[in-house]
Amino acid sequence: MKFGLFTSITGITWQQLCDLWRHLEDTGWDAACVTDHFMPNVPDPVTETLECWTALSGLALVTSRMRIGTLVSGNTYRHPAVLAKMATTVDIMAGGRLICGLGGAWQRNEHQAYGIPFYTVGERLNRLDETCQVLLHLWHEPKTTFRGQYYQLDEAPLYPKPIQQPHPELLIGGGGEKKTLRIVAKYADHWNVWGGPETLRHKGHILEAHCSELGRDAAHITRSANMPMQITDDAEAKEKLAVGLMRRFGRSETEAHDTVLAGSVAEIQDKIGRLQDAGVDQLFIPTFLPSWSLDQLDQFITDVAPAFR
């Protein structure tokens, strides 16, 4: 099992972000990713927010070992050919450590504020499907001609090529069972979703069914989960974390309790063990929920993680 941090770039200075990532690398974390938003999803979104890919390029230079990436980059924000060039450059800057995480995009307020078309859920996912095709063609081929419904390329080159071969790790984030997981089955090296052992087990079976239908070996796809973490013996603190998840993300009580990773060291290790039994290879802990602190992260990597390495 590998362990990564899922870092918001809202409400944090550049220096604080660099210091955090250096600390993560020094203390043994396997990966770190940034969110991709232009502003927070709150009524008054006037909060300092760094830009995802330009921040990631800088973070590539202040780290040297961890895998780094986006969790996840909103597909509607950038043309896929431009994104392919950006991701390639970051992979080169990072020495071949990029996790190129993509999702359909969901945050309506920033689309409205910045004049970015939001589209329907179906169109956003159809565009994500085409984007995956464009990325893979550009990363692999000398020149790419692509005639999609949404994107068209004409003899487009992409040089230099990424360091990672055959291409940068392509992560698709999301749990939609009919379309998103099918996109994962068709193109992804890595699938990421919010959830705990029961969520990942259930959706993992659906992913495997899509892979079987498409003739792909599901074992070739890395699976990772996002779970807010708090090491505590306080039952009220555990419940507060679950309630916060329900309110922020609209999760049911069952889903929230499955997703929350809270309790004693032994309880957390037991839940990670069940997550591993559900086929999960990697765990990401978010830093934008109230339970996180540097002390908590240090205790996790020192007391919890060694049992799974």
C-alpha positions in Angstrom: 0.0 0.0 0.0 1.3 3.5 -0.9 0.3 6.7 0.8 -0.2 10.1 -0.6 -1.5 13.6 0.4 -4.3 15.4 -1.5 -3.5 19.1 -1.1 -5.8 22.0 -1.6 -4.2 25.1 -3.1 -6.8 27.4 -1.7 -6.0 29.3 1.5 -2.3 28.4 1.4 0.7 30.5 0.4 3.3 29.3 -2.1 5.9 29.1 0.6 3.6 27.1 2.9 2.9 24.6 0.1 6.6 24.2 -0.7 7.4 23.6 2.9 4.6 21.1 3.3 5.7 19.1 0.2 9.3 19.1 1.3 8.3 17.8 4.7 6.2 15.0 3.1 9.1 13.9 1.0 11.5 14.0 3.9 9.1 11.9 6.1 8.4 9.2 3.6 5.2 9.8 1.8 4.9 8.2 -1.6 2.9 10.8 -3.5 1.4 14.3 -3.3 -1.3 15.8 -5.5 -2.9 19.2 -5.8 -6.5 20.1 -6.5 -7.5 22.0 -9.6 -9.8 24.9 -8.8 -9.7 28.7 -9.4 -11.7 29.6 -6.3 -13.5 27.8 -3.5 -17.1 26.5 -3.7 -18.5 28.9 -1.1 -20.9 31.9 -1.3 -18.1 34.4 -1.1 -15.2 32.8 -2.9 -12.7 35.6 -2.4 -9.8 33.4 -1.1 -6.2 33.2 -2.2 -6.1 30.2 -4.6 -3.0 29.1 -6.6 -3.4 27.7 -10.1 -3.0 23.9 -10.3 -0.6 23.2 -13.2 1.8 26.1 -12.7 2.0 25.3 -9.0 2.7 21.7 -9.8 5.6 22.7 -12.2 7.2 24.5 -9.3 6.6 21.7 -6.9 8.3 19.3 -9.4 11.5 21.3 -8.7 11.2 21.3 -4.9 10.8 17.5 -4.7 12.8 14.7 -6.1 11.4 11.4 -5.0 7.6 11.5 -4.5 5.2 11.0 -7.4 3.4 14.3 -7.9 0.2 15.1 -9.7 -3.3 16.5 -10.0 -6.3 15.1 -8.1 -8.0 15.9 -10.3 -7.6 18.4 -13.2 -10.9 19.6 -14.5 -11.2 18.6 -18.1 -13.3 21.6 -19.1 -10.6 24.1 -18.1 -8.0 23.4 -20.8 -8.0 22.1 -24.4 -6.6 18.5 -24.3 -3.8 19.3 -26.7 -2.7 22.2 -24.5 -3.1 19.9 -21.4 -0.9 17.2 -23.1 1.8 19.7 -23.6 1.6 21.0 -20.1 1.6 17.5 -18.6 4.5 16.5 -20.7 6.5 19.5 -19.5 5.8 18.8 -15.9 6.7 15.1 -16.3 10.1 16.2 -17.8 10.6 18.8 -15.0 9.8 16.1 -12.4 12.1 13.5 -13.9 9.2 11.2 -14.9 7.1 11.4 -11.7 3.8 12.8 -13.0 0.4 11.5 -12.1 -1.8 13.2 -14.7 -5.2 13.1 -12.9 -8.3 14.1 -14.9 -12.0 14.4 -14.1 -15.1 15.7 -15.9 -15.2 18.9 -13.7 -18.1 19.6 -11.3 -17.7 23.0 -9.7 -20.4 25.2 -11.3 -19.5 28.6 -9.7 -16.0 28.8 -11.2 -17.3 28.0 -14.7 -19.8 30.8 -14.3 -17.4 33.3 -12.9 -14.7 32.7 -15.5 -17.0 32.2 -18.5 -16.1 28.6 -19.0 -19.0 26.5 -20.6 -20.3 24.0 -18.0 -22.2 21.7 -20.3 -24.4 18.8 -19.1 -22.9 15.9 -17.1 -23.2 13.7 -20.1 -21.3 16.1 -22.4 -18.6 16.7 -19.8 -18.0 12.9 -19.6 -18.1 12.6 -23.4 -15.5 15.3 -23.6 -13.4 13.5 -21.0 -13.5 10.4 -23.1 -12.2 12.3 -26.1 -9.5 14.1 -24.0 -8.1 10.7 -23.0 -7.9 9.7 -26.6 -6.1 13.0 -27.6 -3.6 12.7 -24.7 -2.7 9.1 -25.6 -2.3 9.9 -29.3 -0.2 12.9 -28.7 2.0 11.2 -26.1 2.6 8.2 -28.4 2.5 9.3 -32.1 4.9 11.5 -34.1 1.9 13.6 -35.3 -1.8 13.4 -34.4 -4.8 13.9 -36.5 -8.0 13.6 -34.5 -11.6 14.1 -35.6 -13.8 13.9 -32.6 -17.2 15.4 -31.8 -15.7 18.0 -29.5 -12.0 18.2 -30.4 -10.1 18.2 -33.7 -6.4 18.1 -34.3 -4.6 18.3 -37.6 -1.1 16.8 -37.9 -0.3 18.0 -34.4 3.2 17.2 -33.1 4.2 16.9 -29.4 7.9 17.1 -28.8 9.7 16.5 -26.6 7.9 13.4 -25.5 7.3 12.6 -21.8 10.0 10.8 -19.8 7.6 8.2 -18.5 7.0 5.3 -21.0 4.8 4.4 -22.6 3.2 7.6 -21.3 2.6 9.6 -18.0 0.4 7.8 -15.5 -3.1 8.7 -16.5 -5.5 8.8 -13.6 -9.2 9.2 -13.9 -11.1 10.4 -10.8 -14.8 9.6 -10.2 -17.2 6.9 -9.3 -20.0 7.2 -11.8 -20.8 3.6 -12.6 -22.1 3.8 -16.1 -19.9 6.3 -17.9 -16.9 7.3 -15.6 -15.9 3.8 -14.8 -16.2 2.8 -18.4 -13.8 5.6 -19.3 -11.5 4.3 -16.6 -11.7 0.8 -18.1 -10.9 2.1 -21.6 -8.0 4.4 -20.9 -6.8 4.8 -17.3 -3.6 3.5 -15.6 -5.1 4.6 -12.3 -8.6 5.1 -10.9 -9.3 7.3 -7.9 -12.5 7.8 -6.0 -13.7 9.1 -2.6 -14.7 6.1 -0.4 -13.7 3.4 2.0 -13.6 -0.4 1.8 -17.3 -1.0 0.9 -17.4 1.8 -1.7 -14.2 0.6 -3.4 -15.3 -3.0 -3.3 -18.6 -2.3 -4.9 -17.4 0.1 -7.5 -14.3 -2.1 -8.1 -16.6 -5.0 -9.2 -18.3 -2.7 -11.7 -15.0 -1.5 -13.0 -14.0 -5.1 -13.5 -17.2 -5.8 -15.4 -16.4 -2.9 -17.8 -12.9 -4.1 -18.3 -14.1 -7.7 -19.0 -16.5 -6.4 -21.6 -13.7 -4.3 -23.2 -11.2 -7.1 -23.1 -8.9 -5.3 -20.6 -7.2 -6.8 -17.6 -8.5 -4.8 -14.6 -5.4 -5.8 -12.6 -3.4 -3.3 -14.7 -5.3 -0.4 -13.2 -4.1 1.1 -9.9 -6.9 1.8 -7.5 -6.8 4.6 -5.0 -9.2 6.0 -2.4 -9.5 9.5 -0.8 -10.3 9.3 2.9 -10.2 12.1 5.5 -8.1 10.9 8.4 -8.0 11.6 12.2 -6.1 9.6 14.8 -8.3 9.9 17.9 -9.9 8.0 20.7 -12.7 10.6 20.9 -15.9 9.0 19.5 -17.5 12.5 19.2 -14.6 13.7 17.0 -15.0 10.6 14.7 -18.7 11.4 14.3 -18.1 15.1 13.7 -15.7 14.1 10.8 -18.4 11.9 9.3 -21.1 14.6 9.6 -18.8 17.1 8.0 -18.3 14.8 5.1 -22.1 14.4 4.7 -22.7 18.1 4.7 -19.8 19.1 2.4 -20.2 16.3 -0.2 -23.8 15.3 0.2 -22.9 11.8 1.3 -25.3 9.4 3.0 -24.5 8.4 6.6 -23.4 5.0 5.4 -21.1 6.4 2.7 -19.6 8.9 5.1 -18.8 6.4 7.8 -17.3 4.1 5.1 -15.1 7.0 3.8 -13.9 8.4 7.1 -10.6 7.0 8.4 -10.8 7.8 12.1 -10.0 6.2 15.4 -7.1 4.7 17.2 -4.0 3.6 15.3 -5.2 0.0 15.6 -8.7 0.9 14.2 -7.2 2.9 11.3 -4.9 0.0 10.5 -7.8 -2.4 10.5 -9.8 -0.2 8.1 -6.8 0.2 5.8 -6.4 -3.6 5.9 -10.0 -3.9 4.7 -9.3 -1.3 2.0 -6.4 -3.4 0.8 -8.6 -6.5 0.8 -11.0 -4.6 -1.5 -8.2 -4.2 -4.1 -7.0 -0.7 -3.2 -3.3 0.0 -3.9 -3.0 3.6 -2.7 -4.6 5.9 -0.1 -4.8 9.7 -0.4 -5.5 11.8 2.6 -7.0 15.3 1.9 -5.7 18.4 3.7 -8.9 20.5 3.2 -11.0 19.0 5.9 -10.7 20.2 9.5 -9.3 17.0 10.9 -5.9 17.3 9.2 -2.7 18.7 10.8 1.0 18.2 10.3 1.2 16.3 13.6 -1.6 14.0 12.5 0.2 13.3 9.2 3.5 12.7 11.0 1.8 10.2 13.4 0.1 8.5 10.5 3.3 7.9 8.5 5.2 6.9 11.7 2.7 4.7 13.5 0.1 3.6 10.9 1.9 3.3 7.5 4.7 0.9 8.4 2.3 -2.0 8.9 1.5 -1.9 5.2 5.0 -1.5 3.7 
